[in-house]
Amino acid sequence: ITVENCYHAGNLTDTAKKTGMIGFYNTGSTNPIASITVKNCHSTADLKCSQITNNTSLETYSDNSKLTTAQMVSVATNLGTAYIYDCEWENEGYPVLSWQCNTTLPQNGILSSASQLRLIAWQVNSGKNTFSGKTFSLSGDLDLEGREWVPIGGNTTSAANSGYAFDGTFDGKGHSIRNLRISVGNCYVGFFGRLTGRLCNLGIKNGTVKGKQGVAGLSGCGGNIDRCYNGASIQGTAIVGGVVGTSTNSPTTNCYNTGSVTASGDYAGGIVAFYSNAANGAQLKNCYNIGKISRSDKCTGDP
């Protein structure tokens, strides 16, 4: 038996504990299965029924995980090329098979829906496209409706890995993103998780962003950012900023923050939380913060 690249996100209700993503197979001494391999499977509940007797001589489990419902929203990139983000949010945000997705990106780059934003996120986060040399713009304000947002780039479980990056240009044209919600608690999170391109004329109107290290409203890590603002509440463990978490050698200009910024660990800033060792030549100009900045014991600053 082989079970590979599958996931389960439904509730399991059974007081007898005879349920799981995998219901039952026999590993006992009488009429057991020949063998089972379970690889790259993910579940919000138990992966296998607790009534199954562990038998390592018959069972091979690898690269599997138990996830929260919020974590399951972004697991498409782990499941392989058969899956894609639920761009249209018709599957409660959980991954869908690629053939189920009807969203496409317009040739002229003018975006008009949250589903198109999710498709950009999937293409960047899967390593399919950095969008270098490409320009996207918004035709109007977009409401994410408080649904779990998967950051464009970044969004890693370890600060040592900054992940993929968006390398194009994103011009909000003076429009805003409303009701941004990020709750998974990863590193390098924001509307953009990691940005090596340019972001301009965009506002995060409201929402909540929660992460570990490199947490912000607009960009968790990097980017040339101009004429942007953040009004969302930002919370993280370390390197938590209103507009940018970690800045590299790119400018942040004409930006402001009104959202609260809270760090339980080191470094919080109203605009930029932290300049990396690669920040030689970085610029912070014509920016202001009126949001509350709080930190457990040290290293808070405005900006």
Disulfide bonds with the S-S distance in Angstrom:
none
